[in-house]
Amino acid sequence: TQIDLACCAENMLLEIEELGLGAVFQGVCPSEERMAQTASALGLGEDLKPFCLIPVGHKGEHKEWVDRYDETRVHKI
């Protein structure tokens, strides 16, 4: 499912960061046009549907972590 694929992509991004590399999540799904263009560009068969692209490489810069947590935006039910 798409939820499983999103979880997988997130875990990949976390591991890529752990390895000291950089990556960007580029969503392809659910846009049928983007999925078709991506499948064509990658030479995927008819039975494979792309979900996202994750280009990986060495970081061009290092940014310090910034804590953006705002407790006032947390609502408990």
All heavy atoms as a GROMACS GRO file, in nm:
protein
  595
    1THR      N    1   0.083  -0.119   0.000
    1THR     CA    2   0.000   0.000   0.000
    1THR      C    3   0.088   0.126   0.000
    1THR      O    4   0.207   0.119   0.027
    1THR     CB    5  -0.092   0.003   0.123
    1THR    OG1    6  -0.013   0.020   0.240
    1THR    CG2    7  -0.177  -0.121   0.133
    2GLN      N    8   0.026   0.239  -0.025
    2GLN     CA    9   0.100   0.365  -0.025
    2GLN      C   10   0.156   0.396   0.113
    2GLN      O   11   0.265   0.455   0.125
    2GLN     CB   12   0.013   0.478  -0.075
    2GLN     CG   13  -0.017   0.467  -0.223
    2GLN     CD   14  -0.099   0.584  -0.274
    2GLN    OE1   15  -0.116   0.684  -0.206
    2GLN    NE2   16  -0.149   0.572  -0.395
    3ILE      N   17   0.085   0.359   0.218
    3ILE     CA   18   0.134   0.384   0.355
    3ILE      C   19   0.262   0.304   0.378
    3ILE      O   20   0.359   0.356   0.434
    3ILE     CB   21   0.026   0.349   0.459
    3ILE    CG1   22  -0.091   0.447   0.447
    3ILE    CG2   23   0.083   0.350   0.600
    3ILE    CD1   24  -0.211   0.414   0.530
    4ASP      N   25   0.265   0.179   0.336
    4ASP     CA   26   0.385   0.096   0.352
    4ASP      C   27   0.502   0.154   0.274
    4ASP      O   28   0.615   0.158   0.323
    4ASP     CB   29   0.358  -0.047   0.303
    4ASP     CG   30   0.257  -0.120   0.390
    4ASP    OD1   31   0.249  -0.091   0.510
    4ASP    OD2   32   0.184  -0.205   0.335
    5LEU      N   33   0.475   0.202   0.153
    5LEU     CA   34   0.582   0.261   0.072
    5LEU      C   35   0.634   0.390   0.134
    5LEU      O   36   0.756   0.415   0.133
    5LEU     CB   37   0.530   0.287  -0.069
    5LEU     CG   38   0.498   0.162  -0.151
    5LEU    CD1   39   0.426   0.201  -0.280
    5LEU    CD2   40   0.624   0.084  -0.181
    6ALA      N   41   0.545   0.471   0.191
    6ALA     CA   42   0.588   0.594   0.256
    6ALA      C   43   0.674   0.564   0.379
    6ALA      O   44   0.776   0.630   0.402
    6ALA     CB   45   0.467   0.678   0.296
    7CYS      N   46   0.636   0.462   0.456
    7CYS     CA   47   0.716   0.421   0.572
    7CYS      C   48   0.853   0.371   0.527
    7CYS      O   49   0.956   0.403   0.589
    7CYS     CB   50   0.644   0.312   0.651
    7CYS     SG   51   0.496   0.368   0.736
    8CYS      N   52   0.857   0.295   0.421
    8CYS     CA   53   0.983   0.245   0.367
    8CYS      C   54   1.072   0.361   0.323
    8CYS      O   55   1.192   0.365   0.354
    8CYS     CB   56   0.956   0.151   0.250
    8CYS     SG   57   1.104   0.087   0.172
    9ALA      N   58   1.015   0.457   0.252
    9ALA     CA   59   1.091   0.573   0.205
    9ALA      C   60   1.145   0.653   0.324
    9ALA      O   61   1.261   0.696   0.322
    9ALA     CB   62   1.003   0.661   0.116
   10GLU      N   63   1.064   0.670   0.427
   10GLU     CA   64   1.110   0.742   0.546
   10GLU      C   65   1.228   0.671   0.611
   10GLU      O   66   1.328   0.734   0.649
   10GLU     CB   67   0.997   0.759   0.646
   10GLU     CG   68   1.039   0.835   0.771
   10GLU     CD   69   0.927   0.852   0.871
   10GLU    OE1   70   0.831   0.773   0.869
   10GLU    OE2   71   0.937   0.945   0.953
   11ASN      N   72   1.219   0.539   0.624
   11ASN     CA   73   1.329   0.463   0.682
   11ASN      C   74   1.456   0.474   0.596
   11ASN      O   75   1.567   0.482   0.650
   11ASN     CB   76   1.290   0.316   0.702
   11ASN     CG   77   1.194   0.298   0.817
   11ASN    OD1   78   1.192   0.378   0.910
   11ASN    ND2   79   1.112   0.195   0.811
   12MET      N   80   1.439   0.474   0.465
   12MET     CA   81   1.554   0.491   0.376
   12MET      C   82   1.618   0.628   0.398
   12MET      O   83   1.741   0.640   0.406
   12MET     CB   84   1.511   0.475   0.230
   12MET     CG   85   1.473   0.333   0.194
   12MET     SD   86   1.404   0.319   0.029
   12MET     CE   87   1.544   0.364  -0.071
   13LEU      N   88   1.536   0.734   0.408
   13LEU     CA   89   1.587   0.868   0.430
   13LEU      C   90   1.661   0.879   0.563
   13LEU      O   91   1.767   0.944   0.572
   13LEU     CB   92   1.474   0.971   0.424
   13LEU     CG   93   1.412   0.989   0.286
   13LEU    CD1   94   1.281   1.067   0.296
   13LEU    CD2   95   1.508   1.059   0.192
   14LEU      N   96   1.610   0.814   0.667
   14LEU     CA   97   1.678   0.815   0.796
   14LEU      C   98   1.813   0.744   0.789
   14LEU      O   99   1.913   0.792   0.844
   14LEU     CB  100   1.590   0.748   0.903
   14LEU     CG  101   1.465   0.826   0.943
   14LEU    CD1  102   1.374   0.740   1.029
   14LEU    CD2  103   1.503   0.954   1.016
   15GLU      N  104   1.820   0.633   0.721
   15GLU     CA  105   1.946   0.559   0.707
   15GLU      C  106   2.046   0.636   0.621
   15GLU      O  107   2.166   0.637   0.650
   15GLU     CB  108   1.922   0.420   0.648
   15GLU     CG  109   2.047   0.334   0.641
   15GLU     CD  110   2.112   0.306   0.775
   15GLU    OE1  111   2.044   0.309   0.879
   15GLU    OE2  112   2.235   0.279   0.776
   16ILE      N  113   1.998   0.699   0.517
   16ILE     CA  114   2.085   0.781   0.431
   16ILE      C  115   2.149   0.892   0.515
   16ILE      O  116   2.270   0.917   0.505
   16ILE     CB  117   2.005   0.838   0.312
   16ILE    CG1  118   1.968   0.725   0.215
   16ILE    CG2  119   2.082   0.949   0.242
   16ILE    CD1  120   1.860   0.761   0.115
   17GLU      N  121   2.070   0.956   0.600
   17GLU     CA  122   2.122   1.061   0.689
   17GLU      C  123   2.224   1.002   0.786
   17GLU      O  124   2.329   1.061   0.810
   17GLU     CB  125   2.006   1.125   0.766
   17GLU     CG  126   2.048   1.234   0.861
   17GLU     CD  127   2.100   1.359   0.793
   17GLU    OE1  128   2.064   1.387   0.677
   17GLU    OE2  129   2.178   1.431   0.859
   18GLU      N  130   2.195   0.885   0.840
   18GLU     CA  131   2.286   0.817   0.933
   18GLU      C  132   2.420   0.787   0.867
   18GLU      O  133   2.525   0.790   0.932
   18GLU     CB  134   2.222   0.687   0.985
   18GLU     CG  135   2.302   0.615   1.088
   18GLU     CD  136   2.313   0.689   1.221
   18GLU    OE1  137   2.226   0.773   1.252
   18GLU    OE2  138   2.410   0.662   1.294
   19LEU      N  139   2.419   0.760   0.738
   19LEU     CA  140   2.542   0.732   0.663
   19LEU      C  141   2.619   0.859   0.627
   19LEU      O  142   2.725   0.853   0.564
   19LEU     CB  143   2.508   0.653   0.536
   19LEU     CG  144   2.456   0.512   0.557
   19LEU    CD1  145   2.406   0.453   0.426
   19LEU    CD2  146   2.564   0.423   0.619
   20GLY      N  147   2.564   0.975   0.663
   20GLY     CA  148   2.630   1.101   0.635
   20GLY      C  149   2.608   1.152   0.494
   20GLY      O  150   2.679   1.241   0.447
   21LEU      N  151   2.509   1.097   0.428
   21LEU     CA  152   2.476   1.141   0.292
   21LEU      C  153   2.352   1.229   0.295
   21LEU      O  154   2.289   1.246   0.400
   21LEU     CB  155   2.452   1.019   0.202
   21LEU     CG  156   2.572   0.927   0.185
   21LEU    CD1  157   2.532   0.798   0.116
   21LEU    CD2  158   2.682   0.997   0.108
   22GLY      N  159   2.316   1.281   0.182
   22GLY     CA  160   2.196   1.362   0.172
   22GLY      C  161   2.102   1.302   0.069
   22GLY      O  162   2.144   1.229  -0.020
   23ALA      N  163   1.974   1.329   0.084
   23ALA     CA  164   1.874   1.277  -0.009
   23ALA      C  165   1.752   1.368  -0.008
   23ALA      O  166   1.733   1.447   0.083
   23ALA     CB  167   1.833   1.135   0.030
   24VAL      N  168   1.672   1.354  -0.112
   24VAL     CA  169   1.549   1.432  -0.124
   24VAL      C  170   1.437   1.338  -0.166
   24VAL      O  171   1.452   1.260  -0.260
   24VAL     CB  172   1.564   1.543  -0.230
   24VAL    CG1  173   1.435   1.620  -0.248
   24VAL    CG2  174   1.677   1.638  -0.194
   25PHE      N  175   1.326   1.345  -0.095
   25PHE     CA  176   1.207   1.268  -0.132
   25PHE      C  177   1.134   1.344  -0.241
   25PHE      O  178   1.099   1.461  -0.223
   25PHE     CB  179   1.116   1.250  -0.010
   25PHE     CG  180   0.988   1.177  -0.040
   25PHE    CD1  181   0.982   1.041  -0.030
   25PHE    CD2  182   0.875   1.246  -0.079
   25PHE    CE1  183   0.864   0.972  -0.057
   25PHE    CE2  184   0.758   1.179  -0.107
   25PHE     CZ  185   0.753   1.042  -0.096
   26GLN      N  186   1.113   1.280  -0.354
   26GLN     CA  187   1.038   1.341  -0.464
   26GLN      C  188   0.917   1.254  -0.492
   26GLN      O  189   0.929   1.144  -0.548
   26GLN     CB  190   1.125   1.354  -0.588
   26GLN     CG  191   1.244   1.447  -0.567
   26GLN     CD  192   1.335   1.454  -0.687
   26GLN    OE1  193   1.350   1.359  -0.762
   26GLN    NE2  194   1.398   1.570  -0.706
   27GLY      N  195   0.801   1.302  -0.453
   27GLY     CA  196   0.678   1.226  -0.472
   27GLY      C  197   0.640   1.215  -0.618
   27GLY      O  198   0.649   1.311  -0.693
   28VAL      N  199   0.597   1.099  -0.658
   28VAL     CA  200   0.552   1.073  -0.794
   28VAL      C  201   0.405   1.032  -0.790
   28VAL      O  202   0.324   1.081  -0.868
   28VAL     CB  203   0.636   0.961  -0.860
   28VAL    CG1  204   0.583   0.924  -0.996
   28VAL    CG2  205   0.782   1.004  -0.870
   29CYS      N  206   0.370   0.946  -0.699
   29CYS     CA  207   0.234   0.896  -0.681
   29CYS      C  208   0.155   0.998  -0.599
   29CYS      O  209   0.212   1.061  -0.510
   29CYS     CB  210   0.241   0.762  -0.609
   29CYS     SG  211   0.085   0.680  -0.586
   30PRO      N  212   0.029   1.020  -0.621
   30PRO     CA  213  -0.066   0.946  -0.702
   30PRO      C  214  -0.092   1.006  -0.840
   30PRO      O  215  -0.187   0.964  -0.908
   30PRO     CB  216  -0.193   0.950  -0.619
   30PRO     CG  217  -0.190   1.085  -0.555
   30PRO     CD  218  -0.043   1.112  -0.530
   31SER      N  219  -0.012   1.103  -0.884
   31SER     CA  220  -0.035   1.166  -1.014
   31SER      C  221  -0.006   1.066  -1.127
   31SER      O  222   0.109   1.026  -1.148
   31SER     CB  223   0.056   1.288  -1.031
   31SER     OG  224   0.053   1.333  -1.165
   32GLU      N  225  -0.109   1.025  -1.197
   32GLU     CA  226  -0.092   0.927  -1.305
   32GLU      C  227   0.004   0.978  -1.412
   32GLU      O  228   0.083   0.902  -1.468
   32GLU     CB  229  -0.228   0.892  -1.368
   32GLU     CG  230  -0.320   0.813  -1.277
   32GLU     CD  231  -0.268   0.673  -1.245
   32GLU    OE1  232  -0.196   0.614  -1.328
   32GLU    OE2  233  -0.302   0.622  -1.136
   33GLU      N  234  -0.001   1.109  -1.439
   33GLU     CA  235   0.088   1.167  -1.540
   33GLU      C  236   0.235   1.156  -1.496
   33GLU      O  237   0.321   1.114  -1.574
   33GLU     CB  238   0.052   1.313  -1.565
   33GLU     CG  239   0.140   1.379  -1.671
   33GLU     CD  240   0.104   1.525  -1.694
   33GLU    OE1  241   0.000   1.572  -1.643
   33GLU    OE2  242   0.181   1.592  -1.764
   34ARG      N  243   0.264   1.194  -1.371
   34ARG     CA  244   0.402   1.184  -1.319
   34ARG      C  245   0.448   1.040  -1.311
   34ARG      O  246   0.564   1.008  -1.341
   34ARG     CB  247   0.413   1.249  -1.182
   34ARG     CG  248   0.419   1.399  -1.188
   34ARG     CD  249   0.453   1.457  -1.053
   34ARG     NE  250   0.362   1.410  -0.950
   34ARG     CZ  251   0.298   1.486  -0.864
   34ARG    NH1  252   0.317   1.615  -0.864
   34ARG    NH2  253   0.218   1.435  -0.775
   35MET      N  254   0.358   0.950  -1.272
   35MET     CA  255   0.392   0.808  -1.263
   35MET      C  256   0.428   0.754  -1.402
   35MET      O  257   0.526   0.682  -1.418
   35MET     CB  258   0.278   0.729  -1.200
   35MET     CG  259   0.257   0.760  -1.053
   35MET     SD  260   0.106   0.691  -0.985
   35MET     CE  261   0.138   0.517  -0.994
   36ALA      N  262   0.349   0.791  -1.503
   36ALA     CA  263   0.374   0.744  -1.639
   36ALA      C  264   0.504   0.801  -1.693
   36ALA      O  265   0.584   0.730  -1.755
   36ALA     CB  266   0.257   0.782  -1.730
   37GLN      N  267   0.530   0.931  -1.670
   37GLN     CA  268   0.654   0.993  -1.716
   37GLN      C  269   0.776   0.930  -1.649
   37GLN      O  270   0.878   0.905  -1.713
   37GLN     CB  271   0.652   1.144  -1.689
   37GLN     CG  272   0.555   1.219  -1.776
   37GLN     CD  273   0.542   1.364  -1.734
   37GLN    OE1  274   0.579   1.404  -1.624
   37GLN    NE2  275   0.485   1.446  -1.824
   38THR      N  276   0.766   0.906  -1.518
   38THR     CA  277   0.877   0.846  -1.444
   38THR      C  278   0.902   0.703  -1.490
   38THR      O  279   1.016   0.663  -1.511
   38THR     CB  280   0.848   0.849  -1.292
   38THR    OG1  281   0.826   0.985  -1.253
   38THR    CG2  282   0.963   0.791  -1.212
   39ALA      N  283   0.795   0.626  -1.507
   39ALA     CA  284   0.809   0.488  -1.553
   39ALA      C  285   0.874   0.484  -1.690
   39ALA      O  286   0.962   0.400  -1.716
   39ALA     CB  287   0.672   0.420  -1.555
   40SER      N  288   0.835   0.575  -1.777
   40SER     CA  289   0.893   0.580  -1.911
   40SER      C  290   1.041   0.618  -1.905
   40SER      O  291   1.124   0.555  -1.970
   40SER     CB  292   0.816   0.681  -1.996
   40SER     OG  293   0.877   0.696  -2.123
   41ALA      N  294   1.074   0.719  -1.826
   41ALA     CA  295   1.213   0.766  -1.815
   41ALA      C  296   1.305   0.657  -1.758
   41ALA      O  297   1.421   0.647  -1.796
   41ALA     CB  298   1.220   0.890  -1.728
   42LEU      N  299   1.251   0.575  -1.668
   42LEU     CA  300   1.331   0.470  -1.605
   42LEU      C  301   1.323   0.337  -1.679
   42LEU      O  302   1.388   0.241  -1.641
   42LEU     CB  303   1.286   0.451  -1.459
   42LEU     CG  304   1.308   0.570  -1.367
   42LEU    CD1  305   1.249   0.542  -1.230
   42LEU    CD2  306   1.455   0.605  -1.356
   43GLY      N  307   1.241   0.332  -1.783
   43GLY     CA  308   1.227   0.208  -1.860
   43GLY      C  309   1.160   0.097  -1.782
   43GLY      O  310   1.194  -0.020  -1.799
   44LEU      N  311   1.064   0.134  -1.696
   44LEU     CA  312   0.993   0.033  -1.617
   44LEU      C  313   0.889  -0.037  -1.703
   44LEU      O  314   0.832   0.022  -1.793
   44LEU     CB  315   0.924   0.098  -1.497
   44LEU     CG  316   1.013   0.174  -1.399
   44LEU    CD1  317   0.928   0.234  -1.287
   44LEU    CD2  318   1.121   0.084  -1.342
   45GLY      N  319   0.864  -0.162  -1.672
   45GLY     CA  320   0.762  -0.237  -1.743
   45GLY      C  321   0.622  -0.191  -1.705
   45GLY      O  322   0.603  -0.113  -1.611
   46GLU      N  323   0.525  -0.240  -1.780
   46GLU     CA  324   0.385  -0.202  -1.757
   46GLU      C  325   0.336  -0.241  -1.618
   46GLU      O  326   0.246  -0.178  -1.563
   46GLU     CB  327   0.295  -0.270  -1.862
   46GLU     CG  328   0.317  -0.221  -2.003
   46GLU     CD  329   0.254  -0.086  -2.028
   46GLU    OE1  330   0.148  -0.058  -1.969
   46GLU    OE2  331   0.313  -0.008  -2.104
   47ASP      N  332   0.395  -0.345  -1.559
   47ASP     CA  333   0.348  -0.396  -1.431
   47ASP      C  334   0.409  -0.322  -1.311
   47ASP      O  335   0.370  -0.347  -1.198
   47ASP     CB  336   0.375  -0.545  -1.420
   47ASP     CG  337   0.522  -0.579  -1.436
   47ASP    OD1  338   0.593  -0.505  -1.507
   47ASP    OD2  339   0.566  -0.681  -1.380
   48LEU      N  340   0.503  -0.230  -1.332
   48LEU     CA  341   0.565  -0.156  -1.223
   48LEU      C  342   0.517  -0.012  -1.221
   48LEU      O  343   0.516   0.056  -1.323
   48LEU     CB  344   0.718  -0.158  -1.237
   48LEU     CG  345   0.784  -0.294  -1.227
   48LEU    CD1  346   0.934  -0.282  -1.252
   48LEU    CD2  347   0.758  -0.357  -1.091
   49LYS      N  348   0.473   0.033  -1.104
   49LYS     CA  349   0.423   0.169  -1.087
   49LYS      C  350   0.514   0.242  -0.989
   49LYS      O  351   0.526   0.203  -0.873
   49LYS     CB  352   0.281   0.167  -1.029
   49LYS     CG  353   0.182   0.087  -1.110
   49LYS     CD  354   0.119   0.173  -1.214
   49LYS     CE  355   0.011   0.092  -1.284
   49LYS     NZ  356  -0.026   0.148  -1.409
   50PRO      N  357   0.581   0.350  -1.031
   50PRO     CA  358   0.669   0.423  -0.940
   50PRO      C  359   0.591   0.498  -0.833
   50PRO      O  360   0.482   0.549  -0.858
   50PRO     CB  361   0.743   0.520  -1.031
   50PRO     CG  362   0.654   0.538  -1.148
   50PRO     CD  363   0.580   0.409  -1.164
   51PHE      N  364   0.647   0.502  -0.714
   51PHE     CA  365   0.585   0.572  -0.601
   51PHE      C  366   0.657   0.704  -0.573
   51PHE      O  367   0.594   0.806  -0.551
   51PHE     CB  368   0.588   0.483  -0.476
   51PHE     CG  369   0.537   0.551  -0.353
   51PHE    CD1  370   0.402   0.574  -0.337
   51PHE    CD2  371   0.624   0.591  -0.253
   51PHE    CE1  372   0.354   0.639  -0.223
   51PHE    CE2  373   0.577   0.655  -0.140
   51PHE     CZ  374   0.442   0.678  -0.124
   52CYS      N  375   0.791   0.699  -0.571
   52CYS     CA  376   0.869   0.819  -0.545
   52CYS      C  377   1.010   0.799  -0.599
   52CYS      O  378   1.048   0.689  -0.638
   52CYS     CB  379   0.875   0.849  -0.395
   52CYS     SG  380   0.974   0.734  -0.298
   53LEU      N  381   1.084   0.910  -0.601
   53LEU     CA  382   1.226   0.906  -0.635
   53LEU      C  383   1.301   0.957  -0.513
   53LEU      O  384   1.255   1.048  -0.444
   53LEU     CB  385   1.256   0.996  -0.755
   53LEU     CG  386   1.187   0.960  -0.886
   53LEU    CD1  387   1.212   1.069  -0.989
   53LEU    CD2  388   1.236   0.826  -0.936
   54ILE      N  389   1.417   0.897  -0.485
   54ILE     CA  390   1.501   0.942  -0.375
   54ILE      C  391   1.644   0.955  -0.426
   54ILE      O  392   1.723   0.862  -0.417
   54ILE     CB  393   1.494   0.846  -0.254
   54ILE    CG1  394   1.350   0.829  -0.206
   54ILE    CG2  395   1.583   0.898  -0.139
   54ILE    CD1  396   1.332   0.731  -0.091
   55PRO      N  397   1.677   1.072  -0.485
   55PRO     CA  398   1.815   1.093  -0.526
   55PRO      C  399   1.905   1.102  -0.402
   55PRO      O  400   1.869   1.166  -0.304
   55PRO     CB  401   1.814   1.227  -0.600
   55PRO     CG  402   1.672   1.269  -0.609
   55PRO     CD  403   1.592   1.182  -0.518
   56VAL      N  404   2.022   1.036  -0.408
   56VAL     CA  405   2.114   1.030  -0.295
   56VAL      C  406   2.250   1.083  -0.339
   56VAL      O  407   2.295   1.055  -0.450
   56VAL     CB  408   2.130   0.884  -0.245
   56VAL    CG1  409   2.227   0.877  -0.128
   56VAL    CG2  410   1.994   0.826  -0.206
   57GLY      N  411   2.314   1.158  -0.252
   57GLY     CA  412   2.447   1.207  -0.283
   57GLY      C  413   2.514   1.267  -0.161
   57GLY      O  414   2.462   1.257  -0.050
   58HIS      N  415   2.628   1.328  -0.183
   58HIS     CA  416   2.699   1.394  -0.074
   58HIS      C  417   2.641   1.534  -0.056
   58HIS      O  418   2.611   1.604  -0.153
   58HIS     CB  419   2.849   1.402  -0.105
   58HIS     CG  420   2.912   1.266  -0.108
   58HIS    ND1  421   2.949   1.200   0.006
   58HIS    CD2  422   2.941   1.184  -0.211
   58HIS    CE1  423   3.000   1.083  -0.027
   58HIS    NE2  424   2.996   1.070  -0.158
   59LYS      N  425   2.627   1.576   0.069
   59LYS     CA  426   2.568   1.706   0.100
   59LYS      C  427   2.660   1.818   0.055
   59LYS      O  428   2.781   1.810   0.072
   59LYS     CB  429   2.544   1.718   0.250
   59LYS     CG  430   2.443   1.620   0.304
   59LYS     CD  431   2.429   1.639   0.453
   59LYS     CE  432   2.336   1.536   0.512
   59LYS     NZ  433   2.318   1.557   0.657
   60GLY      N  434   2.599   1.922   0.000
   60GLY     CA  435   2.675   2.040  -0.039
   60GLY      C  436   2.698   2.134   0.078
   60GLY      O  437   2.786   2.219   0.074
   61GLU      N  438   2.617   2.119   0.182
   61GLU     CA  439   2.631   2.202   0.301
   61GLU      C  440   2.577   2.127   0.420
   61GLU      O  441   2.501   2.032   0.406
   61GLU     CB  442   2.556   2.335   0.284
   61GLU     CG  443   2.407   2.319   0.265
   61GLU     CD  444   2.335   2.451   0.244
   61GLU    OE1  445   2.399   2.549   0.203
   61GLU    OE2  446   2.213   2.455   0.268
   62HIS      N  447   2.617   2.169   0.538
   62HIS     CA  448   2.568   2.106   0.661
   62HIS      C  449   2.488   2.211   0.738
   62HIS      O  450   2.540   2.317   0.770
   62HIS     CB  451   2.684   2.056   0.747
   62HIS     CG  452   2.637   1.998   0.877
   62HIS    ND1  453   2.574   1.877   0.886
   62HIS    CD2  454   2.643   2.047   1.003
   62HIS    CE1  455   2.543   1.852   1.012
   62HIS    NE2  456   2.584   1.955   1.085
   63LYS      N  457   2.365   2.180   0.766
   63LYS     CA  458   2.280   2.272   0.842
   63LYS      C  459   2.263   2.217   0.984
   63LYS      O  460   2.242   2.098   1.003
   63LYS     CB  461   2.143   2.286   0.776
   63LYS     CG  462   2.148   2.354   0.642
   63LYS     CD  463   2.009   2.374   0.588
   63LYS     CE  464   2.015   2.447   0.454
   63LYS     NZ  465   1.882   2.468   0.398
   64GLU      N  466   2.273   2.306   1.079
   64GLU     CA  467   2.252   2.269   1.219
   64GLU      C  468   2.105   2.240   1.242
   64GLU      O  469   2.017   2.302   1.182
   64GLU     CB  470   2.298   2.381   1.312
   64GLU     CG  471   2.448   2.403   1.310
   64GLU     CD  472   2.528   2.283   1.356
   64GLU    OE1  473   2.486   2.215   1.452
   64GLU    OE2  474   2.633   2.256   1.294
   65TRP      N  475   2.077   2.145   1.331
   65TRP     CA  476   1.941   2.109   1.364
   65TRP      C  477   1.874   2.224   1.439
   65TRP      O  478   1.934   2.286   1.527
   65TRP     CB  479   1.941   1.982   1.450
   65TRP     CG  480   1.803   1.935   1.484
   65TRP    CD1  481   1.716   1.870   1.402
   65TRP    CD2  482   1.737   1.949   1.609
   65TRP    NE1  483   1.599   1.843   1.468
   65TRP    CE2  484   1.610   1.890   1.597
   65TRP    CE3  485   1.772   2.004   1.731
   65TRP    CZ2  486   1.520   1.885   1.700
   65TRP    CZ3  487   1.680   1.999   1.833
   65TRP    CH2  488   1.556   1.941   1.818
   66VAL      N  489   1.752   2.254   1.401
   66VAL     CA  490   1.675   2.360   1.465
   66VAL      C  491   1.550   2.298   1.526
   66VAL      O  492   1.475   2.228   1.458
   66VAL     CB  493   1.634   2.469   1.362
   66VAL    CG1  494   1.547   2.575   1.428
   66VAL    CG2  495   1.757   2.530   1.298
   67ASP      N  496   1.528   2.321   1.654
   67ASP     CA  497   1.411   2.268   1.723
   67ASP      C  498   1.291   2.356   1.691
   67ASP      O  499   1.284   2.471   1.732
   67ASP     CB  500   1.435   2.265   1.874
   67ASP     CG  501   1.321   2.199   1.950
   67ASP    OD1  502   1.223   2.155   1.887
   67ASP    OD2  503   1.332   2.191   2.073
   68ARG      N  504   1.197   2.303   1.613
   68ARG     CA  505   1.077   2.378   1.575
   68ARG      C  506   0.952   2.331   1.649
   68ARG      O  507   0.841   2.368   1.613
   68ARG     CB  508   1.055   2.364   1.424
   68ARG     CG  509   1.163   2.432   1.342
   68ARG     CD  510   1.127   2.430   1.194
   68ARG     NE  511   1.226   2.500   1.118
   68ARG     CZ  512   1.323   2.441   1.048
   68ARG    NH1  513   1.332   2.311   1.045
   68ARG    NH2  514   1.410   2.513   0.981
   69TYR      N  515   0.972   2.248   1.752
   69TYR     CA  516   0.858   2.198   1.828
   69TYR      C  517   0.786   2.313   1.898
   69TYR      O  518   0.848   2.396   1.963
   69TYR     CB  519   0.906   2.095   1.931
   69TYR     CG  520   0.795   2.041   2.018
   69TYR    CD1  521   0.703   1.952   1.965
   69TYR    CD2  522   0.782   2.081   2.149
   69TYR    CE1  523   0.600   1.902   2.043
   69TYR    CE2  524   0.681   2.032   2.229
   69TYR     CZ  525   0.590   1.943   2.175
   69TYR     OH  526   0.488   1.894   2.252
   70ASP      N  527   0.657   2.317   1.882
   70ASP     CA  528   0.574   2.421   1.944
   70ASP      C  529   0.462   2.352   2.018
   70ASP      O  530   0.365   2.305   1.959
   70ASP     CB  531   0.520   2.515   1.836
   70ASP     CG  532   0.435   2.626   1.892
   70ASP    OD1  533   0.413   2.632   2.016
   70ASP    OD2  534   0.390   2.711   1.813
   71GLU      N  535   0.475   2.345   2.150
   71GLU     CA  536   0.378   2.273   2.233
   71GLU      C  537   0.237   2.329   2.219
   71GLU      O  538   0.139   2.256   2.235
   71GLU     CB  539   0.421   2.275   2.379
   71GLU     CG  540   0.339   2.184   2.466
   71GLU     CD  541   0.395   2.171   2.607
   71GLU    OE1  542   0.509   2.213   2.631
   71GLU    OE2  543   0.322   2.117   2.691
   72THR      N  544   0.225   2.456   2.184
   72THR     CA  545   0.092   2.516   2.170
   72THR      C  546   0.016   2.460   2.050
   72THR      O  547  -0.105   2.477   2.039
   72THR     CB  548   0.101   2.670   2.156
   72THR    OG1  549   0.171   2.703   2.036
   72THR    CG2  550   0.171   2.732   2.276
   73ARG      N  551   0.087   2.391   1.959
   73ARG     CA  552   0.021   2.334   1.842
   73ARG      C  553  -0.021   2.189   1.864
   73ARG      O  554  -0.075   2.125   1.774
   73ARG     CB  555   0.113   2.343   1.721
   73ARG     CG  556   0.145   2.490   1.687
   73ARG     CD  557   0.220   2.502   1.562
   73ARG     NE  558   0.128   2.465   1.452
   73ARG     CZ  559   0.166   2.456   1.326
   73ARG    NH1  560   0.289   2.480   1.291
   73ARG    NH2  561   0.078   2.423   1.234
   74VAL      N  562   0.006   2.136   1.983
   74VAL     CA  563  -0.031   1.998   2.016
   74VAL      C  564  -0.166   2.000   2.086
   74VAL      O  565  -0.185   2.069   2.186
   74VAL     CB  566   0.076   1.932   2.107
   74VAL    CG1  567   0.034   1.792   2.146
   74VAL    CG2  568   0.212   1.932   2.036
   75HIS      N  569  -0.259   1.922   2.033
   75HIS     CA  570  -0.394   1.916   2.092
   75HIS      C  571  -0.422   1.773   2.135
   75HIS      O  572  -0.400   1.678   2.060
   75HIS     CB  573  -0.498   1.961   1.988
   75HIS     CG  574  -0.472   2.098   1.936
   75HIS    ND1  575  -0.508   2.211   2.005
   75HIS    CD2  576  -0.411   2.140   1.822
   75HIS    CE1  577  -0.471   2.317   1.936
   75HIS    NE2  578  -0.412   2.277   1.823
   76LYS      N  579  -0.468   1.759   2.255
   76LYS     CA  580  -0.500   1.626   2.310
   76LYS      C  581  -0.651   1.609   2.315
   76LYS      O  582  -0.724   1.701   2.353
   76LYS     CB  583  -0.439   1.610   2.449
   76LYS     CG  584  -0.288   1.617   2.444
   76LYS     CD  585  -0.229   1.603   2.580
   76LYS     CE  586  -0.077   1.618   2.566
   76LYS     NZ  587  -0.011   1.620   2.693
   77ILE      N  588  -0.693   1.490   2.277
   77ILE     CA  589  -0.838   1.461   2.276
   77ILE      C  590  -0.866   1.357   2.380
   77ILE      O  591  -0.800   1.260   2.395
   77ILE     CB  592  -0.882   1.409   2.138
   77ILE    CG1  593  -0.858   1.518   2.035
   77ILE    CG2  594  -1.028   1.371   2.140
   77ILE    CD1  595  -0.887   1.475   1.894
   0.00000   0.00000   0.00000
